[in-house]
Amino acid sequence: MAERKNMIGVDVGGTFTDIVSISGGRIETVKVATNVTESYKAVLEGASEVDVAAAAAFNHASTHGLNAVITRRLPKIAFLTTEGHRDLLDMARAMRPPEANTDPRWHRSFGDVTAPIVPRYLRRGIRERFGADGTVVIPLDEQQAREELRILARCGVEGVAICLLNSYVDGSHERRLRELVAEEIGDVACSISSEVSPLAREYPRASTTVVDVLMKRIYGPYTRELAAGLSGLGFTGDLNFADCAAMLAPVEVAMERPSRIVFSGPAAGTVACAHLGELIGEPNLICTDIGGTSSDISVVTGGKPFVNTTFELEHDLIVNTLSNEIVSVGAGGGSIVSITPTGEVKVGPESAGADPGPACYGRGGEAPTTTDTFLMMGILDPDRFAAGRSRLDPGLAQAAFENLDTQATLSERVRFAYRMALNNVAEGIVDVLVKNGVDPRDHALVAYGAAGPMMLPGLLEQMHVKSVLVPPHPGLFSALGLVSADQVYADSRTAYAVLTPDAADEIDAVYASMEEAMTRSLGKDAERVTFTRSFDGQLMGQVWETPFVEVPNGKITPAAVETMIANFHDGYEQRSGNRFEGMPVQGVTYRLTAVVPTPKVDYPEPPRRPAGESPQPVGTITIRHLEETDLKAGEYERDQLMRGDVIEGPAVIREPMSTTFVPPGLVAEVGRIGELVITRATGQQRSEGND
């Protein structure tokens, strides 16, 4: 990594592409419309507006691959597996989501009767079989494999995913099949499960390998065009891609296993929150990114995001990779307001999306949305939406609310829509907190995304959190996460072994193999890193593992195995509340990470206001429909606020990409790096406000 600290972070979304440039301690932001068909063009357009030639690093995250999977705009690929198991992808885990348990019409979203990722005629069985202990049960029938591959060649497949039974023990058959693919089909994308995800459990390994091939086909041409375009703009630094835990990897490493980058955009926001918390001394955070369609909710505890070993793109469509635990709720600025058959006001989960969008966009949308709600309340400025690039039409918003089929007054419709929108987000946050055993009284709620600062302060009393934090540049905060992350290399292997002194040599060999391979990948950076080991283990007879149990560095000796066992019981007790030291422990998956420290964004500290002076509003606006009577609220410009400034609600704080609403009874104080800390007003502040 170069010594220069100039950095650029790019978050490519389905509607907008956000660019954040850090240069000379100054933060510059750019938002451009995403080119859906050729999204690299939007990245280059945004990069041309900042000093990309002076940047040492260009850190990239995108939902482009995720959106392709969701919309099924996918390349034609094939799937090879052991003969007799080609319906593995259709069967998946044979698990229903809770909401479909009693629905006889439910079908898996990627099953053969709906929209399969790989159609059945492109899934072919290969005559071969390894046993679970690595013995060859049936040798690879190369002639039969060639016949199947010739059929696929005639079908015009653009990639091949290979996942044979028990290949995580011995991948030789998969490697030979990959050679046959090159001979019979030619130069097409090909991924084998023994390299992409050498872990037990056939279906998650197969699903991950399929996604990996798709991402190779989607991101391969994209990265080549992006790299060439950046070079044309004079960029000579490091091009990095973020993975699903927002850990950075050089583009060459990321493209070796691109399944790891499919869900990188939302993860960057969680890392941005963790970095913000480190800077301001707030290690426990509830991170809530509210965009146009959904709210992405995650948790940071003790300065660390919650990390999972797998995640789902859709129900049962699994990817084996480390990922920040993020829950999406159908509540955003575009959530549609409607009336139920019983006459109740309902908000979401349906969304108006970007096209036609909310009614106030004037693009043909007729249903009112949460954005229309805040415009009707007077919180949004119709002339300054999206940094002034769009103008909102209050008349269209009012007409949409008036067209709702209800006897409620206009004021009641808007007020109920406001309350229901906040309640939907609150329910999603509570579900995440309960699942993870988090006490909200110990956590601050971070409000970011374009709609987060506008909505989340209203939940302060309801959620019983310490405070609501609005970070600098909340509308592009996820992109800031890309300049807040380290470069991380990770690997994992499955090797079932009961943890006894006799297993020490076997476990040591697994870690030695991973460390040797990772050291080669690190190149000159190998001298700057420290390896961190962990393992996923289970009590003998269990099905699911306890992940990320600490493993000592150095040679694995019988004493080290005893330490692993003790660490497992500690971790198991912390997760389940039980401890079973009399039961043997089995190691399943062994993990290795190496962190290459990289420069991170430094937020400039705003100056303090001279003694005796206080922040002055630039104007006064009317907040309508929040209560029975209208309220007068001060209107402030965020770039005019100084450290230590205190603003009492009701108030609105405006900035180019977002609007912060401070409801009555709350106060906002400007923190050390310009963050807004919103808390409950003290008794004295309330009395002064009433005066």
C-alpha positions as CSV (number, residue, x, y, z in Angstrom):
1,M,0.0,0.0,0.0
2,A,1.4,3.4,-1.0
3,E,2.1,6.0,1.7
4,R,-0.3,8.5,0.3
5,K,-3.5,8.7,2.3
6,N,-5.7,9.9,-0.6
7,M,-8.5,7.3,-0.9
8,I,-11.7,6.8,-2.8
9,G,-14.6,4.6,-1.8
10,V,-17.4,3.7,-4.2
11,D,-20.7,2.1,-3.3
12,V,-22.6,1.0,-6.4
13,G,-26.3,0.6,-5.6
14,G,-29.2,-0.3,-7.8
15,T,-30.4,3.3,-8.2
16,F,-27.4,5.6,-7.3
17,T,-23.6,5.2,-7.2
18,D,-22.0,7.0,-4.2
19,I,-18.4,8.2,-4.4
20,V,-16.5,9.4,-1.4
21,S,-13.0,10.9,-1.9
22,I,-10.5,11.6,1.0
23,S,-7.9,14.0,-0.1
24,G,-5.7,16.1,2.2
25,G,-8.0,15.5,5.2
26,R,-11.0,16.8,3.2
27,I,-14.0,14.6,2.4
28,E,-15.7,15.1,-1.0
29,T,-18.9,13.3,-2.0
30,V,-20.5,12.7,-5.3
31,K,-23.7,10.9,-6.2
32,V,-24.6,9.8,-9.7
33,A,-27.3,7.7,-11.2
34,T,-26.3,4.0,-11.7
35,N,-26.1,2.7,-15.2
36,V,-28.0,-0.6,-14.7
37,T,-26.7,-2.3,-17.9
38,E,-23.1,-1.0,-17.7
39,S,-22.6,0.0,-14.1
40,Y,-18.9,0.6,-14.4
41,K,-19.7,3.7,-16.5
42,A,-21.4,5.4,-13.5
43,V,-18.3,4.6,-11.4
44,L,-16.0,6.2,-13.9
45,E,-18.4,9.2,-14.3
46,G,-18.2,9.7,-10.5
47,A,-14.5,9.1,-10.4
48,S,-13.9,11.7,-13.0
49,E,-15.4,14.4,-10.7
50,V,-12.8,13.7,-8.0
51,D,-9.0,13.6,-8.1
52,V,-8.7,9.9,-8.8
53,A,-5.2,10.2,-10.2
54,A,-3.9,11.3,-6.8
55,A,-5.6,8.4,-4.9
56,A,-3.5,5.6,-3.4
57,A,-6.5,3.3,-3.1
58,F,-9.8,2.8,-4.9
59,N,-12.1,0.7,-2.7
60,H,-15.2,-0.7,-4.4
61,A,-18.5,-2.3,-3.2
62,S,-21.5,-3.2,-5.3
63,T,-24.9,-4.8,-5.2
64,H,-24.7,-5.4,-9.0
65,G,-24.2,-9.2,-8.7
66,L,-26.9,-9.4,-6.0
67,N,-29.4,-7.6,-8.2
68,A,-28.6,-9.8,-11.1
69,V,-29.4,-12.9,-9.0
70,I,-32.6,-11.4,-7.6
71,T,-33.9,-10.3,-11.1
72,R,-32.6,-13.5,-12.7
73,R,-30.7,-11.5,-15.3
74,L,-28.0,-14.2,-15.3
75,P,-25.6,-15.8,-17.7
76,K,-26.3,-19.4,-18.8
77,I,-24.2,-21.7,-16.7
78,A,-24.1,-25.5,-16.1
79,F,-23.8,-27.5,-12.9
80,L,-21.8,-30.8,-12.7
81,T,-22.2,-33.1,-9.7
82,T,-22.0,-36.8,-8.8
83,E,-24.4,-38.9,-10.8
84,G,-27.8,-39.2,-9.2
85,H,-27.6,-35.9,-7.4
86,R,-28.3,-33.3,-10.1
87,D,-31.5,-32.2,-8.3
88,L,-29.4,-31.1,-5.3
89,L,-30.0,-27.4,-6.3
90,D,-33.7,-27.8,-6.6
91,M,-34.1,-29.7,-3.3
92,A,-31.8,-27.3,-1.3
93,R,-32.2,-27.9,2.4
94,A,-35.9,-28.7,2.1
95,M,-36.7,-26.0,4.6
96,R,-39.6,-23.5,4.4
97,P,-39.5,-20.0,5.8
98,P,-41.7,-19.5,8.8
99,E,-44.3,-17.5,6.9
100,A,-44.8,-20.4,4.4
101,N,-45.2,-23.2,6.9
102,T,-48.9,-23.4,6.3
103,D,-49.0,-22.3,2.7
104,P,-49.6,-25.3,0.4
105,R,-48.9,-23.2,-2.7
106,W,-45.4,-22.0,-1.6
107,H,-42.5,-22.8,-3.9
108,R,-38.8,-22.1,-3.5
109,S,-38.0,-18.9,-5.4
110,F,-35.2,-20.7,-7.3
111,G,-36.8,-24.1,-7.7
112,D,-37.5,-25.8,-11.0
113,V,-41.2,-24.7,-11.0
114,T,-40.3,-21.0,-10.4
115,A,-37.1,-19.3,-11.6
116,P,-34.2,-21.8,-11.3
117,I,-30.6,-20.4,-11.2
118,V,-29.5,-23.4,-13.3
119,P,-32.3,-25.1,-15.3
120,R,-32.5,-28.9,-14.9
121,Y,-31.3,-29.7,-18.4
122,L,-28.0,-27.9,-17.7
123,R,-27.5,-29.9,-14.5
124,R,-25.6,-33.1,-15.4
125,G,-24.5,-36.1,-13.3
126,I,-21.0,-37.4,-13.6
127,R,-20.1,-41.0,-12.8
128,E,-17.7,-40.9,-9.9
129,R,-17.8,-41.1,-6.1
130,F,-15.5,-40.3,-3.1
131,G,-16.3,-41.7,0.3
132,A,-16.4,-39.3,3.3
133,D,-13.0,-40.7,4.4
134,G,-11.4,-39.8,1.0
135,T,-11.4,-43.3,-0.5
136,V,-12.4,-43.7,-4.1
137,V,-15.7,-45.6,-4.3
138,I,-16.2,-45.1,-8.0
139,P,-13.4,-43.8,-10.2
140,L,-14.0,-40.8,-12.4
141,D,-15.5,-41.9,-15.8
142,E,-13.8,-39.5,-18.1
143,Q,-15.5,-40.8,-21.2
144,Q,-19.0,-40.3,-19.7
145,A,-17.9,-36.9,-18.4
146,R,-16.8,-35.8,-21.9
147,E,-20.1,-36.9,-23.4
148,E,-22.0,-34.7,-20.9
149,L,-19.7,-31.8,-21.5
150,R,-20.2,-32.0,-25.3
151,I,-24.0,-31.7,-24.6
152,L,-23.3,-28.6,-22.6
153,A,-21.1,-27.1,-25.2
154,R,-23.9,-27.4,-27.8
155,C,-26.2,-25.6,-25.3
156,G,-23.8,-22.7,-25.3
157,V,-23.1,-22.4,-21.6
158,E,-20.9,-19.5,-20.5
159,G,-19.7,-21.1,-17.2
160,V,-19.6,-24.4,-15.3
161,A,-19.9,-25.0,-11.6
162,I,-18.5,-28.3,-10.3
163,C,-19.5,-29.8,-6.9
164,L,-18.9,-33.5,-6.4
165,L,-19.9,-35.4,-3.2
166,N,-17.2,-35.3,-0.5
167,S,-14.8,-33.3,-2.7
168,Y,-13.9,-31.2,0.4
169,V,-11.9,-34.3,1.5
170,D,-10.2,-34.8,-1.9
171,G,-10.7,-32.5,-4.8
172,S,-8.8,-34.4,-7.5
173,H,-11.9,-35.5,-9.4
174,E,-13.0,-31.8,-9.5
175,R,-9.7,-30.6,-10.7
176,R,-9.6,-33.2,-13.5
177,L,-13.2,-32.2,-14.5
178,R,-12.1,-28.6,-14.8
179,E,-9.4,-29.7,-17.2
180,L,-12.0,-31.6,-19.2
181,V,-14.2,-28.5,-19.3
182,A,-11.4,-26.5,-20.9
183,E,-10.8,-29.3,-23.4
184,E,-14.4,-29.8,-24.4
185,I,-16.1,-26.4,-23.9
186,G,-13.2,-24.0,-24.1
187,D,-12.3,-20.9,-22.2
188,V,-15.4,-20.4,-20.0
189,A,-15.7,-19.5,-16.3
190,C,-15.3,-22.6,-14.1
191,S,-15.4,-22.9,-10.3
192,I,-14.8,-26.1,-8.3
193,S,-16.2,-26.4,-4.8
194,S,-13.0,-27.9,-3.3
195,E,-11.4,-24.5,-3.9
196,V,-14.3,-22.1,-3.6
197,S,-15.8,-23.6,-0.4
198,P,-13.9,-26.7,0.8
199,L,-16.4,-27.3,3.6
200,A,-18.7,-30.1,4.6
201,R,-22.4,-30.1,3.7
202,E,-23.0,-30.6,0.0
203,Y,-25.8,-28.2,-0.7
204,P,-24.3,-25.0,0.8
205,R,-21.0,-25.9,-1.0
206,A,-22.9,-26.4,-4.3
207,S,-24.9,-23.2,-3.9
208,T,-21.8,-21.2,-3.2
209,T,-20.0,-22.7,-6.2
210,V,-22.9,-21.8,-8.5
211,V,-22.9,-18.2,-7.2
212,D,-19.1,-18.0,-7.7
213,V,-19.4,-18.9,-11.4
214,L,-22.2,-16.4,-11.9
215,M,-20.1,-13.7,-10.2
216,K,-17.1,-14.6,-12.4
217,R,-19.2,-14.0,-15.5
218,I,-20.8,-10.8,-14.1
219,Y,-17.7,-9.2,-12.5
220,G,-15.0,-10.5,-14.8
221,P,-15.8,-8.2,-17.8
222,Y,-16.9,-5.4,-15.3
223,T,-13.5,-5.4,-13.5
224,R,-11.6,-5.3,-16.8
225,E,-13.6,-2.3,-18.0
226,L,-13.3,-0.6,-14.6
227,A,-9.6,-1.1,-14.4
228,A,-9.0,0.2,-17.9
229,G,-11.3,3.2,-17.3
230,L,-9.5,4.1,-14.1
231,S,-6.2,3.8,-15.8
232,G,-7.4,6.2,-18.5
233,L,-8.2,8.7,-15.7
234,G,-4.6,8.5,-14.5
235,F,-5.2,6.2,-11.5
236,T,-2.1,4.1,-10.5
237,G,-3.0,3.0,-7.0
238,D,-4.5,-0.2,-5.5
239,L,-7.9,-1.3,-6.7
240,N,-9.6,-3.2,-3.9
241,F,-13.0,-4.9,-3.7
242,A,-14.9,-5.3,-0.4
243,D,-16.4,-8.7,0.5
244,C,-19.5,-9.5,2.5
245,A,-17.9,-8.5,5.7
246,A,-16.6,-5.3,4.1
247,M,-13.0,-6.6,4.3
248,L,-10.9,-5.4,1.4
249,A,-9.0,-7.6,-1.0
250,P,-7.0,-6.7,-4.1
251,V,-9.0,-7.1,-7.2
252,E,-7.0,-10.1,-8.4
253,V,-7.6,-11.9,-5.1
254,A,-11.3,-11.0,-5.1
255,M,-11.8,-12.3,-8.6
256,E,-10.4,-15.7,-7.6
257,R,-13.5,-16.3,-5.5
258,P,-16.0,-13.6,-6.4
259,S,-18.8,-15.2,-4.4
260,R,-17.4,-13.4,-1.5
261,I,-18.2,-9.9,-2.9
262,V,-21.9,-10.5,-3.9
263,F,-23.3,-8.6,-0.8
264,S,-20.6,-6.1,-0.1
265,G,-22.6,-2.8,-0.2
266,P,-24.7,-3.1,3.0
267,A,-21.7,-4.6,4.9
268,A,-19.7,-1.4,4.3
269,G,-22.2,0.6,6.4
270,T,-21.6,-1.6,9.4
271,V,-17.9,-1.2,9.2
272,A,-18.3,2.6,8.8
273,C,-20.3,2.5,12.1
274,A,-17.7,0.5,13.9
275,H,-15.0,3.0,12.8
276,L,-17.1,5.9,13.9
277,G,-17.7,4.3,17.3
278,E,-14.0,3.8,17.7
279,L,-13.3,7.5,17.0
280,I,-15.9,8.8,19.4
281,G,-15.6,6.1,22.2
282,E,-19.0,4.4,21.5
283,P,-18.3,0.7,21.1
284,N,-21.9,-0.6,21.2
285,L,-24.0,0.5,18.2
286,I,-27.3,-0.4,16.4
287,C,-26.6,0.4,12.8
288,T,-29.7,1.3,10.7
289,D,-29.3,2.2,7.0
290,I,-32.7,3.4,5.7
291,G,-32.7,3.8,1.9
292,G,-35.5,4.0,-0.6
293,T,-36.8,0.4,-0.4
294,S,-35.5,-1.1,2.8
295,S,-33.9,-0.7,6.2
296,D,-30.6,-2.6,6.7
297,I,-30.1,-3.3,10.4
298,S,-26.9,-4.7,12.0
299,V,-25.2,-4.6,15.4
300,V,-21.8,-3.7,16.6
301,T,-20.9,-4.8,20.1
302,G,-17.5,-4.1,21.8
303,G,-16.4,-2.4,18.6
304,K,-16.9,-5.5,16.4
305,P,-19.7,-6.3,14.0
306,F,-21.6,-9.6,14.4
307,V,-20.2,-11.9,11.7
308,N,-21.8,-15.0,10.3
309,T,-20.1,-17.9,8.5
310,T,-22.9,-18.0,5.8
311,F,-25.7,-15.9,4.5
312,E,-28.7,-16.2,2.2
313,L,-29.2,-14.2,-1.0
314,E,-32.8,-15.6,-1.0
315,H,-34.4,-18.1,1.3
316,D,-32.2,-21.2,1.1
317,L,-29.9,-19.7,-1.6
318,I,-26.8,-19.9,0.6
319,V,-23.3,-18.6,0.2
320,N,-20.5,-19.9,2.4
321,T,-18.5,-16.8,3.3
322,L,-17.9,-14.6,6.2
323,S,-20.5,-11.8,6.3
324,N,-21.7,-9.1,8.6
325,E,-25.1,-10.1,10.0
326,I,-27.5,-7.7,8.3
327,V,-31.3,-8.0,8.4
328,S,-33.3,-6.1,5.8
329,V,-36.8,-4.8,6.6
330,G,-39.2,-3.6,3.9
331,A,-39.4,-0.1,5.3
332,G,-37.8,2.8,3.4
333,G,-38.5,6.2,1.8
334,G,-40.4,4.5,-1.0
335,S,-42.6,2.3,1.2
336,I,-46.2,2.6,-0.1
337,V,-49.0,3.9,2.2
338,S,-52.2,2.0,1.7
339,I,-55.5,1.1,3.5
340,T,-56.3,-2.4,4.5
341,P,-59.7,-4.1,4.0
342,T,-60.4,-3.3,7.6
343,G,-59.7,0.4,7.2
344,E,-56.3,0.5,8.8
345,V,-53.3,2.5,7.5
346,K,-50.6,0.2,6.3
347,V,-47.0,1.2,5.3
348,G,-44.9,-1.2,3.2
349,P,-43.4,-3.6,2.6
350,E,-44.3,-2.8,-1.0
351,S,-42.2,0.0,-2.4
352,A,-42.6,2.4,-5.2
353,G,-38.9,1.9,-6.1
354,A,-37.0,4.5,-8.2
355,D,-39.4,4.2,-11.1
356,P,-42.1,5.5,-10.9
357,G,-41.1,6.3,-7.3
358,P,-43.1,8.3,-4.7
359,A,-46.0,10.4,-6.0
360,C,-44.2,13.6,-5.3
361,Y,-41.5,12.6,-7.9
362,G,-43.9,13.4,-10.7
363,R,-43.0,10.3,-12.6
364,G,-46.5,8.7,-12.7
365,G,-46.5,7.2,-9.2
366,E,-50.0,7.5,-7.7
367,A,-49.7,5.8,-4.3
368,P,-48.4,7.9,-1.4
369,T,-45.1,6.8,0.2
370,T,-43.0,7.6,3.3
371,T,-41.2,10.3,1.3
372,D,-44.6,11.9,0.5
373,T,-45.4,11.7,4.2
374,F,-42.3,13.7,5.3
375,L,-42.9,16.1,2.5
376,M,-46.5,16.7,3.7
377,M,-45.2,17.2,7.2
378,G,-42.9,20.0,6.0
379,I,-39.7,18.1,7.0
380,L,-38.4,17.7,3.5
381,D,-37.6,20.8,1.4
382,P,-39.2,20.2,-2.0
383,D,-36.5,22.4,-3.7
384,R,-33.4,20.7,-2.1
385,F,-34.1,17.0,-2.5
386,A,-31.0,14.9,-3.5
387,A,-28.7,18.0,-3.2
388,G,-31.1,20.0,-5.3
389,R,-30.9,17.6,-8.3
390,S,-34.6,16.8,-8.0
391,R,-37.7,18.8,-7.1
392,L,-40.6,17.3,-5.2
393,D,-44.2,18.3,-5.9
394,P,-46.2,18.7,-2.6
395,G,-49.4,18.9,-4.6
396,L,-49.0,15.4,-6.0
397,A,-48.2,14.1,-2.5
398,Q,-51.4,15.6,-1.1
399,A,-53.5,14.3,-4.0
400,A,-52.1,10.8,-3.4
401,F,-53.1,10.9,0.3
402,E,-56.5,12.3,-0.6
403,N,-57.1,9.4,-2.9
404,L,-56.7,6.8,-0.1
405,D,-60.0,5.0,0.6
406,T,-60.6,6.0,4.2
407,Q,-62.8,8.3,6.2
408,A,-59.8,9.7,8.2
409,T,-59.0,13.3,7.7
410,L,-56.0,14.3,5.6
411,S,-54.0,15.2,8.8
412,E,-54.9,11.8,10.4
413,R,-53.8,10.0,7.2
414,V,-50.4,11.6,7.2
415,R,-49.9,11.3,11.0
416,F,-50.8,7.6,11.0
417,A,-48.6,7.0,8.0
418,Y,-45.7,8.6,9.9
419,R,-46.3,6.6,13.0
420,M,-46.6,3.3,11.1
421,A,-43.4,3.9,9.1
422,L,-41.5,4.4,12.4
423,N,-43.2,1.4,14.0
424,N,-42.1,-0.8,11.1
425,V,-38.5,0.1,11.5
426,A,-38.8,-0.3,15.3
427,E,-40.2,-3.8,14.9
428,G,-37.3,-4.8,12.7
429,I,-34.7,-3.4,15.1
430,V,-36.3,-5.1,18.1
431,D,-36.3,-8.5,16.2
432,V,-32.5,-8.1,15.6
433,L,-31.9,-7.1,19.2
434,V,-33.8,-10.0,20.7
435,K,-32.2,-12.5,18.3
436,N,-28.7,-11.4,19.4
437,G,-29.5,-10.8,23.1
438,V,-28.7,-7.1,22.9
439,D,-29.9,-4.6,25.6
440,P,-30.7,-1.4,23.7
441,R,-30.0,0.7,26.8
442,D,-26.3,-0.1,26.3
443,H,-26.3,0.9,22.6
444,A,-26.6,4.0,20.5
445,L,-28.7,3.9,17.3
446,V,-26.7,5.1,14.3
447,A,-29.0,6.8,11.7
448,Y,-27.7,6.8,8.1
449,G,-28.9,6.4,4.6
450,A,-30.8,9.1,2.9
451,A,-33.9,8.6,5.1
452,G,-32.3,7.4,8.4
453,P,-31.7,10.8,10.0
454,M,-35.2,11.9,9.1
455,M,-36.9,8.9,10.7
456,L,-34.9,7.3,13.5
457,P,-34.7,10.2,16.0
458,G,-38.4,9.7,16.4
459,L,-37.7,6.2,17.8
460,L,-35.5,7.4,20.7
461,E,-38.3,7.2,23.4
462,Q,-39.8,4.0,21.9
463,M,-36.5,2.1,21.6
464,H,-35.0,3.1,25.0
465,V,-31.5,3.5,23.3
466,K,-28.8,5.7,24.8
467,S,-28.9,8.1,21.9
468,V,-29.3,8.5,18.2
469,L,-26.1,9.3,16.3
470,V,-26.2,10.9,12.9
471,P,-22.7,10.6,11.4
472,P,-21.1,13.0,9.0
473,H,-22.3,12.5,5.4
474,P,-25.1,10.1,6.4
475,G,-26.5,9.8,2.9
476,L,-23.3,8.3,1.7
477,F,-22.1,6.7,4.9
478,S,-21.8,3.2,3.4
479,A,-19.3,4.5,0.9
480,L,-17.3,5.9,3.8
481,G,-17.1,2.3,5.2
482,L,-15.0,1.5,2.2
483,V,-12.3,3.9,3.4
484,S,-12.7,2.7,7.0
485,A,-11.8,-1.0,6.4
486,D,-8.6,-3.1,6.5
487,Q,-7.4,-5.4,3.8
488,V,-8.1,-8.9,5.0
489,Y,-7.3,-12.3,3.6
490,A,-9.3,-15.3,4.9
491,D,-9.4,-19.1,4.3
492,S,-11.1,-22.1,5.8
493,R,-11.0,-25.9,5.6
494,T,-13.2,-28.7,6.9
495,A,-11.6,-31.6,8.7
496,Y,-13.7,-33.6,11.2
497,A,-11.5,-34.4,14.1
498,V,-12.4,-35.2,17.8
499,L,-10.2,-32.9,19.9
500,T,-7.8,-35.2,21.7
501,P,-4.0,-35.0,22.1
502,D,-3.7,-37.5,19.2
503,A,-5.4,-35.0,16.8
504,A,-2.7,-32.3,17.3
505,D,-0.6,-33.2,14.3
506,E,-3.7,-33.4,12.0
507,I,-4.9,-30.0,13.0
508,D,-1.4,-28.5,12.8
509,A,-1.1,-29.7,9.3
510,V,-4.4,-28.0,8.3
511,Y,-3.2,-24.7,9.7
512,A,0.3,-25.1,8.2
513,S,-1.2,-25.7,4.8
514,M,-3.5,-22.6,4.9
515,E,-0.7,-20.3,6.3
516,E,1.7,-21.4,3.6
517,A,-0.9,-20.7,0.8
518,M,-1.9,-17.4,2.4
519,T,1.8,-16.3,2.8
520,R,2.2,-16.8,-1.0
521,S,-0.9,-14.7,-1.7
522,L,0.2,-11.9,0.6
523,G,3.5,-11.4,-1.2
524,K,5.4,-8.4,0.2
525,D,2.7,-7.8,2.7
526,A,3.4,-11.1,4.5
527,E,5.9,-9.4,6.8
528,R,3.3,-6.9,8.1
529,V,0.5,-9.3,9.1
530,T,-0.3,-11.5,12.0
531,F,-2.3,-14.6,11.4
532,T,-5.4,-15.1,13.5
533,R,-6.8,-18.7,13.9
534,S,-10.2,-19.9,14.9
535,F,-12.3,-23.0,14.5
536,D,-16.0,-24.0,14.3
537,G,-16.7,-26.9,16.7
538,Q,-19.5,-28.9,18.1
539,L,-20.2,-31.4,20.9
540,M,-20.1,-34.9,19.5
541,G,-23.5,-35.8,18.1
542,Q,-24.6,-32.2,17.4
543,V,-25.5,-31.0,13.9
544,W,-24.6,-27.3,14.1
545,E,-21.3,-25.7,15.1
546,T,-20.3,-23.0,17.5
547,P,-18.2,-20.7,15.3
548,F,-15.1,-18.6,15.7
549,V,-13.5,-20.4,18.7
550,E,-10.0,-19.0,19.4
551,V,-7.0,-21.2,18.5
552,P,-3.5,-20.6,19.8
553,N,-0.8,-19.5,17.4
554,G,2.3,-21.5,16.8
555,K,2.5,-25.3,16.5
556,I,-0.6,-27.2,17.5
557,T,0.5,-29.4,20.4
558,P,-1.5,-31.5,22.8
559,A,-1.5,-28.6,25.2
560,A,-2.8,-26.3,22.5
561,V,-5.6,-28.8,21.8
562,E,-6.6,-28.6,25.5
563,T,-6.7,-24.8,25.2
564,M,-9.0,-25.2,22.1
565,I,-11.3,-27.4,24.1
566,A,-11.5,-24.9,27.0
567,N,-12.1,-22.1,24.6
568,F,-14.9,-24.0,23.0
569,H,-16.7,-24.6,26.2
570,D,-16.4,-20.9,27.1
571,G,-17.8,-19.9,23.7
572,Y,-20.6,-22.5,23.9
573,E,-21.6,-21.3,27.4
574,Q,-21.7,-17.7,26.2
575,R,-23.9,-18.6,23.3
576,S,-26.3,-21.1,24.9
577,G,-26.0,-20.6,28.7
578,N,-24.9,-24.3,29.1
579,R,-21.6,-26.0,29.7
580,F,-21.0,-29.7,29.0
581,E,-17.3,-30.3,29.8
582,G,-17.9,-34.1,30.1
583,M,-18.8,-34.4,26.4
584,P,-16.1,-34.7,23.7
585,V,-15.6,-31.8,21.3
586,Q,-15.3,-32.2,17.6
587,G,-13.5,-29.7,15.3
588,V,-15.3,-29.2,12.0
589,T,-14.0,-26.1,10.2
590,Y,-10.6,-24.4,10.7
591,R,-10.3,-20.7,9.8
592,L,-7.4,-18.4,9.2
593,T,-7.4,-14.6,8.7
594,A,-4.6,-12.1,8.0
595,V,-5.1,-8.4,8.4
596,V,-3.1,-5.9,6.4
597,P,-3.5,-2.5,8.2
598,T,-4.5,0.2,5.8
599,P,-5.1,4.0,6.1
600,K,-8.6,5.0,7.2
601,V,-10.7,8.1,6.9
602,D,-10.1,10.8,9.4
603,Y,-13.0,13.1,10.0
604,P,-12.0,16.7,10.5
605,E,-12.9,18.1,13.9
606,P,-15.2,21.2,13.7
607,P,-14.1,24.3,15.6
608,R,-15.9,25.4,18.8
609,R,-18.2,28.5,18.8
610,P,-16.9,31.5,20.7
611,A,-18.1,31.8,24.3
612,G,-21.5,33.3,24.6
613,E,-22.6,32.6,21.1
614,S,-25.2,30.0,20.1
615,P,-26.2,28.4,16.8
616,Q,-28.8,30.5,14.9
617,P,-31.4,29.0,12.6
618,V,-31.4,30.1,9.0
619,G,-35.2,30.1,9.1
620,T,-38.4,28.8,10.7
621,I,-40.6,26.2,9.1
622,T,-44.0,24.7,10.1
623,I,-44.2,21.0,11.0
624,R,-47.7,19.8,10.1
625,H,-49.7,16.7,11.0
626,L,-47.2,15.5,13.7
627,E,-49.6,16.6,16.4
628,E,-53.1,18.0,16.6
629,T,-51.8,21.5,16.0
630,D,-49.0,22.8,13.8
631,L,-45.5,23.3,15.3
632,K,-42.8,25.9,14.5
633,A,-39.4,24.4,14.1
634,G,-36.0,26.0,13.6
635,E,-34.2,25.2,10.3
636,Y,-30.4,24.8,10.5
637,E,-27.6,24.2,8.0
638,R,-25.4,21.4,9.2
639,D,-22.2,22.8,7.6
640,Q,-22.7,26.0,9.8
641,L,-22.8,24.0,13.1
642,M,-19.8,23.9,15.4
643,R,-18.6,21.4,18.0
644,G,-20.6,21.6,21.2
645,D,-23.6,23.3,19.6
646,V,-27.0,22.3,21.1
647,I,-30.2,22.4,19.1
648,E,-33.5,21.8,20.8
649,G,-36.4,20.1,19.0
650,P,-38.5,20.6,17.1
651,A,-35.8,21.4,14.6
652,V,-34.7,20.3,11.1
653,I,-31.0,20.1,10.1
654,R,-30.3,20.1,6.4
655,E,-27.4,19.0,4.4
656,P,-27.0,18.1,0.6
657,M,-27.8,14.3,0.8
658,S,-29.9,14.0,3.9
659,T,-32.3,15.8,6.4
660,T,-32.2,15.3,10.2
661,F,-35.5,15.8,12.1
662,V,-35.2,16.5,15.8
663,P,-38.7,15.9,17.3
664,P,-40.1,17.9,20.3
665,G,-38.6,16.8,23.6
666,L,-35.2,15.9,22.1
667,V,-32.0,17.8,21.7
668,A,-29.1,17.4,19.2
669,E,-25.5,18.2,20.2
670,V,-22.6,18.4,17.8
671,G,-19.9,15.9,18.8
672,R,-16.1,15.8,18.4
673,I,-16.0,14.9,14.8
674,G,-19.2,16.6,13.7
675,E,-21.6,13.8,14.5
676,L,-25.0,14.7,15.8
677,V,-25.8,13.1,19.2
678,I,-29.6,13.2,19.8
679,T,-30.8,12.6,23.3
680,R,-33.8,13.2,25.5
681,A,-34.0,16.8,26.7
682,T,-33.4,17.4,30.4
683,G,-36.1,18.9,32.6
684,Q,-34.3,22.3,32.5
685,Q,-34.1,22.2,28.6
686,R,-37.8,21.3,28.4
687,S,-38.8,24.2,30.6
688,E,-36.5,26.6,28.7
689,G,-38.0,25.4,25.4
690,N,-41.5,26.0,26.8
691,D,-40.5,29.5,27.8
